[in-house]
Amino acid sequence: MSKSSNGVPRQCLPREVLKWIQSLDLSYSVRNARRDFANGFLVAEIFSWYYPQDIQMHSYDNGISLPTKLGNWSQLERFFSKKKLDIPKEMIDGTIHCKPGAAELLVQTIYSSLTNRVVRTLESEPPVDFTDGNYQMKLPLHARSTASHSIKNNLKITEFMTEPNIITNKEKAHTIIENHLKRRTLERVEDPARFNIKPTLGEMAERYCPPNNSDNNPPIPFPSGYSERDSKPGSRHTIDTRGSVHFKEVQVRQVDKSSQPSVYPGSYQTAQAV
């Protein structure tokens, strides 16, 4: 698997998808899916084979500028909405901005939609978040990116040009930083000695599992003030010795109120008389 300029490995398309693309006899061959599918020209040419009356190739431009990409994909999005094709907006944005794994996942989704075939990688692999997080976790600890380098790798300049809203871009940057902090937390868990992390008092404390009801385990001692006869069923209070926590059942004798003289009503009448 080859690597791109920023060190992130390029994800290759499955063999069955590559054979399907070659059978369509496109204008030019696909060498780098992330770069070749970014402007949407090849995507439009693929759909022109299946919908020749709806896709006119003279309406699409094979350029690399951002306005060209946005113009081609806006036409494709209207076509997807018209034909009710389930192409997620996140995949389209990731393909436009050349996010890792976005173009590959988009082509596989289009392949499944047009041919009604299931791609194994779509079922076996987890959803792609279009960042270099999975790649960073495979690197050794000393070779992983810092927070500023993560923002540089995962936030493209074309995203600022497409969405100039400062608040939206800040939210994207905060999301990248939060994911970076989560990875740093996992690094501390993987190698605490490297970060000189000392165990807490609770971690150093010994833990005892509750004993099982078998003959090999020693009997559980009774609390002070009780003996073995108190745990028998006929005793006044019974102690449950099934675990480390002891339970005591106390029998309380209730007084029959019907046999007792009524005191409170008389006191109430006396108070009324006074």
Contacts in CASP RR format, 6 or more apart in sequence:
PFRMAT RR
TARGET T0000
AUTHOR 0000-0000-0000
METHOD contacts of the structure
MODEL  1
MSKSSNGVPRQCLPREVLKWIQSLDLSYSVRNARRDFANGFLVAEIFSWY
YPQDIQMHSYDNGISLPTKLGNWSQLERFFSKKKLDIPKEMIDGTIHCKP
GAAELLVQTIYSSLTNRVVRTLESEPPVDFTDGNYQMKLPLHARSTASHS
IKNNLKITEFMTEPNIITNKEKAHTIIENHLKRRTLERVEDPARFNIKPT
LGEMAERYCPPNNSDNNPPIPFPSGYSERDSKPGSRHTIDTRGSVHFKEV
QVRQVDKSSQPSVYPGSYQTAQAV
1 9 0 8 1.000
1 10 0 8 1.000
1 11 0 8 1.000
1 12 0 8 1.000
2 9 0 8 1.000
2 10 0 8 1.000
3 9 0 8 1.000
3 10 0 8 1.000
4 10 0 8 1.000
4 34 0 8 1.000
6 132 0 8 1.000
6 153 0 8 1.000
7 135 0 8 1.000
8 100 0 8 1.000
8 132 0 8 1.000
8 135 0 8 1.000
8 153 0 8 1.000
9 135 0 8 1.000
10 32 0 8 1.000
10 33 0 8 1.000
10 34 0 8 1.000
11 33 0 8 1.000
11 100 0 8 1.000
11 101 0 8 1.000
11 104 0 8 1.000
12 33 0 8 1.000
12 104 0 8 1.000
13 21 0 8 1.000
13 30 0 8 1.000
13 33 0 8 1.000
13 104 0 8 1.000
13 107 0 8 1.000
13 108 0 8 1.000
14 108 0 8 1.000
14 119 0 8 1.000
14 120 0 8 1.000
14 121 0 8 1.000
16 111 0 8 1.000
16 117 0 8 1.000
16 119 0 8 1.000
17 107 0 8 1.000
17 108 0 8 1.000
17 111 0 8 1.000
17 119 0 8 1.000
18 30 0 8 1.000
20 111 0 8 1.000
20 115 0 8 1.000
21 30 0 8 1.000
21 46 0 8 1.000
21 107 0 8 1.000
22 29 0 8 1.000
24 45 0 8 1.000
24 46 0 8 1.000
24 49 0 8 1.000
26 42 0 8 1.000
26 45 0 8 1.000
26 46 0 8 1.000
27 41 0 8 1.000
27 42 0 8 1.000
27 45 0 8 1.000
27 62 0 8 1.000
28 36 0 8 1.000
30 36 0 8 1.000
30 37 0 8 1.000
30 42 0 8 1.000
33 103 0 8 1.000
33 104 0 8 1.000
33 107 0 8 1.000
34 95 0 8 1.000
34 98 0 8 1.000
34 100 0 8 1.000
34 101 0 8 1.000
34 102 0 8 1.000
34 103 0 8 1.000
34 104 0 8 1.000
35 98 0 8 1.000
36 42 0 8 1.000
36 103 0 8 1.000
37 43 0 8 1.000
37 95 0 8 1.000
37 103 0 8 1.000
37 106 0 8 1.000
37 107 0 8 1.000
38 64 0 8 1.000
38 69 0 8 1.000
38 95 0 8 1.000
38 96 0 8 1.000
38 98 0 8 1.000
38 103 0 8 1.000
39 61 0 8 1.000
39 62 0 8 1.000
39 63 0 8 1.000
39 64 0 8 1.000
39 68 0 8 1.000
39 69 0 8 1.000
39 72 0 8 1.000
40 60 0 8 1.000
40 69 0 8 1.000
40 72 0 8 1.000
40 73 0 8 1.000
40 76 0 8 1.000
40 95 0 8 1.000
41 60 0 8 1.000
41 61 0 8 1.000
41 62 0 8 1.000
41 63 0 8 1.000
41 72 0 8 1.000
43 76 0 8 1.000
43 106 0 8 1.000
43 110 0 8 1.000
44 55 0 8 1.000
44 57 0 8 1.000
44 60 0 8 1.000
44 72 0 8 1.000
44 75 0 8 1.000
44 76 0 8 1.000
45 55 0 8 1.000
45 57 0 8 1.000
45 60 0 8 1.000
46 110 0 8 1.000
46 114 0 8 1.000
47 54 0 8 1.000
47 55 0 8 1.000
47 76 0 8 1.000
47 79 0 8 1.000
47 110 0 8 1.000
47 114 0 8 1.000
48 55 0 8 1.000
48 56 0 8 1.000
48 57 0 8 1.000
50 114 0 8 1.000
51 79 0 8 1.000
51 83 0 8 1.000
54 79 0 8 1.000
54 82 0 8 1.000
54 83 0 8 1.000
55 79 0 8 1.000
59 75 0 8 1.000
60 72 0 8 1.000
60 75 0 8 1.000
61 68 0 8 1.000
61 71 0 8 1.000
61 72 0 8 1.000
63 69 0 8 1.000
66 158 0 8 1.000
66 161 0 8 1.000
66 162 0 8 1.000
69 96 0 8 1.000
70 96 0 8 1.000
70 162 0 8 1.000
73 92 0 8 1.000
73 96 0 8 1.000
76 92 0 8 1.000
77 92 0 8 1.000
79 85 0 8 1.000
80 87 0 8 1.000
85 113 0 8 1.000
86 109 0 8 1.000
86 113 0 8 1.000
87 106 0 8 1.000
87 109 0 8 1.000
87 110 0 8 1.000
87 113 0 8 1.000
88 109 0 8 1.000
90 102 0 8 1.000
90 130 0 8 1.000
91 102 0 8 1.000
91 105 0 8 1.000
91 106 0 8 1.000
91 109 0 8 1.000
92 106 0 8 1.000
93 99 0 8 1.000
93 102 0 8 1.000
94 102 0 8 1.000
94 103 0 8 1.000
94 130 0 8 1.000
95 102 0 8 1.000
95 103 0 8 1.000
95 106 0 8 1.000
96 158 0 8 1.000
96 162 0 8 1.000
97 156 0 8 1.000
97 158 0 8 1.000
97 159 0 8 1.000
97 162 0 8 1.000
98 156 0 8 1.000
99 130 0 8 1.000
99 131 0 8 1.000
99 154 0 8 1.000
99 156 0 8 1.000
100 128 0 8 1.000
100 130 0 8 1.000
100 131 0 8 1.000
100 132 0 8 1.000
100 135 0 8 1.000
101 128 0 8 1.000
101 130 0 8 1.000
102 128 0 8 1.000
102 130 0 8 1.000
105 122 0 8 1.000
105 128 0 8 1.000
108 119 0 8 1.000
108 121 0 8 1.000
108 122 0 8 1.000
109 122 0 8 1.000
111 117 0 8 1.000
111 119 0 8 1.000
112 118 0 8 1.000
112 119 0 8 1.000
112 122 0 8 1.000
131 153 0 8 1.000
131 154 0 8 1.000
131 176 0 8 1.000
131 179 0 8 1.000
132 145 0 8 1.000
132 150 0 8 1.000
132 153 0 8 1.000
132 154 0 8 1.000
133 179 0 8 1.000
133 183 0 8 1.000
136 144 0 8 1.000
136 145 0 8 1.000
136 150 0 8 1.000
136 183 0 8 1.000
137 183 0 8 1.000
137 186 0 8 1.000
141 187 0 8 1.000
141 190 0 8 1.000
141 191 0 8 1.000
141 194 0 8 1.000
144 183 0 8 1.000
144 187 0 8 1.000
145 153 0 8 1.000
145 180 0 8 1.000
146 180 0 8 1.000
147 177 0 8 1.000
147 180 0 8 1.000
147 181 0 8 1.000
150 176 0 8 1.000
150 177 0 8 1.000
150 179 0 8 1.000
150 180 0 8 1.000
151 173 0 8 1.000
151 176 0 8 1.000
151 177 0 8 1.000
154 176 0 8 1.000
155 169 0 8 1.000
155 172 0 8 1.000
155 173 0 8 1.000
155 176 0 8 1.000
159 169 0 8 1.000
159 172 0 8 1.000
160 169 0 8 1.000
163 169 0 8 1.000
187 195 0 8 1.000
188 195 0 8 1.000
188 197 0 8 1.000
208 244 0 8 1.000
210 243 0 8 1.000
210 244 0 8 1.000
211 217 0 8 1.000
211 218 0 8 1.000
211 220 0 8 1.000
211 243 0 8 1.000
213 242 0 8 1.000
219 241 0 8 1.000
220 241 0 8 1.000
220 243 0 8 1.000
220 244 0 8 1.000
222 228 0 8 1.000
222 230 0 8 1.000
222 231 0 8 1.000
222 239 0 8 1.000
222 241 0 8 1.000
222 246 0 8 1.000
223 239 0 8 1.000
223 246 0 8 1.000
226 239 0 8 1.000
229 235 0 8 1.000
230 236 0 8 1.000
230 237 0 8 1.000
230 238 0 8 1.000
230 239 0 8 1.000
231 238 0 8 1.000
231 239 0 8 1.000
231 241 0 8 1.000
232 238 0 8 1.000
236 250 0 8 1.000
236 251 0 8 1.000
237 248 0 8 1.000
237 249 0 8 1.000
237 250 0 8 1.000
237 251 0 8 1.000
238 248 0 8 1.000
238 249 0 8 1.000
239 246 0 8 1.000
239 247 0 8 1.000
239 248 0 8 1.000
240 246 0 8 1.000
240 247 0 8 1.000
END
